[in-house]
Amino acid sequence: MAKIQAVRKCKFDAGHRVVNHESKCRTLHGHEYWAHIYAEAEESHNKLDSLGRVIDFSDIKDRIGGWLDDKWDHNMIIWKEDPNLPLIQQCDGLKETYVTDFNPTAENLARYLLEEICPTLMNGTNIKIVKIRLYETTNCYVDVSLD
């Protein structure tokens, strides 16, 4: 039986800093991120809908893209252990800083989306997000998949 995945690309711009990075990523900087969201019907519902789709692409955009727009887009994503966090939070003109429990590397951001955010956002849809491909630059991306 063929395995079918629907993939939606969502863009967001965000700043971060990788604490203890050995080179320039230790400084505050930003990226134009592209998240590729891979969706499948849950195993017990492993079939396409009546129109022949896994899910309407706009549903992924509304749910996950909407969360990205609200929480991460044009925001600073900062680890709670970052010694600069209090200074960043005092800056005027910023959204409320998105504080994480992890150093905000591309790997950690993608895993967090896949394991923590997407299951909640897709609850009740019979659709499971099985993979996140997160581009941090046009040349660099990470893949995080469920087993």
Secondary structure, DSSP 8 states (H G I E B T S, - for coil): -----EEEEEEEEEEE--TT-SSGGGS-EEEEEEEEEEEEE-GGG-S--TTS-SS-HHHHIIIIIHHHHHHTTTEEEEETT-TTHHHHHT-TT----EEESS---HHHHHHHIIIIIHHHHTTTTTEEEEEEEEESSSS-EEEEE--
